[in-house]
Amino acid sequence: MRIPIYQIDAFTNELFRGNPAAVCPLEQWIDDTIMQKIARENNLSETAFFIKKGDLYELRWFTPEFEIDLCGHATLAAAYVIFEYLEKDLNNISFDTKSGVLKVVKKNTLLSMIFPSREGKKCDITKEFVEALGKKPFELYKSRDYMAVFEKEEDIRNINPSMEKLKEINAFGIIVTAKGSDVDFVSRYFIPDSTIGEDPVTGSAHCTLIPYWRKILNKDKFVAYQLSNRSGILYCRDLNDKVEISGEAVLYLKGYINV
């Protein structure tokens, strides 16, 4: 079996920045164990697989360890592949996913995704959490992920959490965020149970970040910056029960997998 593969750097217009995702278009679904092995072999934070079904594309995302319910940068990467290589006349796509139907609209070089809003609930800051992060946040929230809020951008740049201690916290991922110096807000995102540890640019984390910063900054449009080593820019909008997350993407490679 020969499967096309594209590797896309998402939330950037420069190679070697943003968040790399593999994208594998399929004619029909293959066995889950094969998709998981491909994702493990790719060794990127996510590999996206999709098939066309009527007017929709069915889309799934796999980390090297397991399938996940929502991924921003791999959705952006999948949409980029469809717009640029498979259906060049399209300017909008609907993906059927584990998180419902997700829409992506192409506006020149910018791809805008409509995702569910995942507002966090405020929770207590435990001693274990402070020890894991190495610094005490002034607020802590929980949705799918924990979100720890700090006072300034420099806190986010300098934070150096213990991955071993973060593994003891019951959450898929941990967001750290603060008001930005040159943008509206900054963040970083840690996945302690993943081989990558820190995700370079995380679209799904902004499902929780956007509703929080709307309340704090009293506005509904934002420029966000994820402060990983690769870094990435996200253009965000709060739509009440949904959020809009926009970014650019660039092709790194395309080829075939022989399975």
C-alpha positions in Angstrom: 0.0 0.0 0.0 1.3 3.5 -1.0 0.0 6.4 1.1 0.7 10.0 0.2 2.4 12.1 3.0 2.9 15.8 3.3 4.8 17.5 6.2 3.5 21.0 6.9 4.8 23.7 9.2 1.7 25.2 10.7 1.1 28.7 12.2 4.0 30.1 10.3 5.0 31.2 6.8 8.7 30.2 7.4 10.2 26.7 7.2 11.5 25.3 10.4 9.2 27.4 12.5 5.6 26.9 13.8 4.4 23.3 14.5 5.2 20.5 12.0 2.4 18.0 11.3 2.2 15.1 8.9 -0.8 14.8 6.7 -1.9 11.5 5.0 -4.8 11.6 2.6 -6.5 8.2 2.3 -9.0 6.9 -0.2 -10.6 4.8 2.5 -9.9 4.2 6.2 -7.2 1.8 7.0 -6.7 -0.2 10.3 -6.2 2.0 13.3 -3.1 0.1 14.3 -1.5 1.0 11.0 -2.3 4.7 11.5 -0.9 4.6 15.0 2.3 2.9 13.7 2.6 5.6 11.0 2.2 8.3 13.6 4.8 6.7 15.8 7.2 6.3 12.8 6.7 10.0 11.8 7.5 11.0 15.5 5.8 14.3 15.2 3.4 15.7 17.7 0.5 14.8 15.4 -0.2 13.0 12.1 -3.5 13.8 10.5 -5.5 11.2 8.3 -8.5 12.1 6.2 -10.9 10.7 3.6 -13.4 12.6 1.5 -17.0 11.6 2.2 -19.6 13.5 0.1 -19.2 17.3 0.8 -17.2 16.6 4.0 -13.8 15.3 4.9 -13.5 12.9 7.8 -10.5 13.8 9.8 -8.6 12.0 12.6 -5.4 12.9 14.5 -2.8 10.6 16.1 0.1 11.5 18.4 3.0 8.9 18.4 1.2 7.4 21.4 -2.6 7.6 20.9 -5.5 9.2 19.0 -6.7 12.5 20.3 -10.0 14.4 20.1 -8.9 17.8 18.8 -5.8 19.2 17.2 -5.4 22.7 15.7 -2.1 22.7 13.9 -2.8 19.3 12.2 -6.2 20.6 11.1 -4.6 23.7 9.6 -2.0 21.4 7.9 -4.7 19.1 6.5 -6.7 22.1 5.2 -3.5 23.5 3.6 -2.9 20.2 1.7 -6.5 20.1 0.4 -6.5 23.8 -0.6 -3.0 23.8 -2.2 -2.7 20.3 -3.7 -6.0 18.4 -3.9 -8.9 20.8 -4.5 -7.4 24.1 -5.5 -10.8 25.7 -6.4 -12.1 25.3 -2.8 -12.0 28.2 -0.3 -13.8 26.4 2.6 -13.7 22.9 4.0 -15.8 21.1 6.6 -14.1 18.3 8.6 -16.1 15.7 10.4 -14.2 14.9 13.6 -14.4 13.5 17.1 -15.1 17.1 18.2 -17.9 17.6 15.7 -17.8 19.4 12.4 -14.9 21.9 12.1 -14.9 24.5 9.4 -11.8 26.0 7.7 -11.9 29.0 5.4 -9.1 30.2 3.2 -8.6 34.0 3.0 -5.5 34.6 0.8 -2.6 33.0 2.8 -4.5 32.9 6.1 -6.5 29.8 7.0 -9.3 30.4 9.6 -10.6 27.5 11.7 -13.8 27.5 13.7 -13.4 25.4 16.8 -15.4 24.7 20.0 -14.9 27.1 22.9 -13.6 25.3 26.0 -13.7 27.8 28.8 -11.9 26.6 31.9 -13.3 26.4 35.4 -11.3 28.1 38.2 -9.7 25.6 40.6 -7.4 25.6 43.6 -3.6 25.9 43.1 -2.1 22.9 44.9 1.4 22.5 46.3 2.0 19.6 43.9 1.1 21.9 40.9 3.4 24.6 42.1 6.3 22.2 42.5 5.7 20.7 39.1 5.7 24.1 37.4 8.6 25.5 39.5 6.7 28.7 40.0 3.3 29.6 41.5 0.7 31.0 39.1 -1.8 33.6 40.3 -4.8 31.7 38.8 -5.5 28.1 37.6 -8.3 26.8 35.4 -9.3 23.4 34.1 -11.0 22.3 30.9 -9.5 19.5 28.9 -6.2 21.0 29.9 -5.0 22.9 32.9 -4.3 26.6 32.3 -2.0 28.4 34.7 -2.0 32.2 34.4 1.1 34.2 35.3 1.7 37.9 35.7 4.1 38.7 32.8 5.5 37.4 29.5 8.9 36.8 31.1 7.4 34.2 33.4 6.3 32.2 30.4 9.6 32.5 28.7 11.6 31.3 31.7 9.3 28.6 33.1 11.1 25.2 33.3 8.6 22.6 34.6 9.4 19.1 35.8 7.9 16.7 33.3 8.1 13.9 35.8 6.1 15.9 38.4 3.6 17.1 35.7 2.9 13.4 34.8 1.4 13.1 38.3 -1.2 15.7 37.4 -4.4 14.3 35.9 -4.6 16.3 32.6 -3.9 15.8 28.9 -1.9 19.0 28.7 -0.8 22.1 30.7 -1.1 25.6 29.3 0.9 28.5 30.8 -0.1 32.0 29.8 0.4 35.7 30.5 -0.4 39.0 28.9 2.0 39.8 26.1 4.5 42.6 25.7 4.0 43.1 21.9 0.9 40.8 21.4 -2.3 40.4 23.3 -1.2 37.2 25.1 1.5 34.6 25.1 1.5 30.9 26.0 3.4 27.6 26.1 2.0 24.1 26.2 3.3 21.0 27.9 2.2 17.4 27.3 4.0 15.3 30.0 2.8 11.9 28.7 4.1 12.6 25.2 7.5 12.0 23.7 7.7 15.7 22.6 7.2 17.2 26.0 6.5 20.7 24.9 4.3 21.3 21.8 5.6 24.1 19.6 2.3 25.8 18.6 -1.1 24.5 19.9 -4.3 25.5 18.3 -6.6 23.4 20.6 -5.1 25.1 23.7 -6.5 28.4 22.3 -10.0 27.0 22.7 -9.4 27.7 26.4 -7.1 30.7 26.1 -9.4 32.8 24.0 -12.5 32.9 26.3 -10.2 33.6 29.3 -8.5 36.5 27.6 -11.7 37.9 26.3 -12.9 38.5 29.8 -9.5 39.9 31.0 -8.8 42.2 28.0 -12.5 43.0 27.3 -12.1 42.5 23.5 -12.9 39.6 21.1 -10.0 39.8 18.6 -6.4 38.9 19.6 -3.0 38.3 18.3 -1.4 35.4 20.2 2.2 34.2 20.3 3.3 30.8 21.5 6.8 31.1 23.0 8.3 27.7 22.1 11.7 27.4 20.5 10.0 27.2 17.1 7.3 29.7 18.0 4.2 30.6 16.1 1.6 33.4 15.6 -2.2 32.8 15.9 -4.9 35.3 15.0 -7.8 34.6 17.3 -11.5 35.7 17.7 -14.0 34.8 20.3 -17.4 33.8 18.9 -19.1 33.0 22.2 -19.7 29.3 22.0 -17.0 28.9 19.4 -13.6 30.4 18.6 -11.9 31.3 15.4 -8.2 30.5 15.2 -6.2 31.6 12.1 -2.7 31.1 10.8 -0.5 30.4 7.9 1.3 27.2 6.8 4.1 26.2 4.5 5.1 22.9 2.9 8.3 21.1 4.1 8.0 17.8 2.2 5.7 15.6 0.2 6.2 11.9 -0.8 4.8 8.5 -0.2 4.8 5.9 2.6 5.1 2.2 1.7 3.1 0.2 4.1 
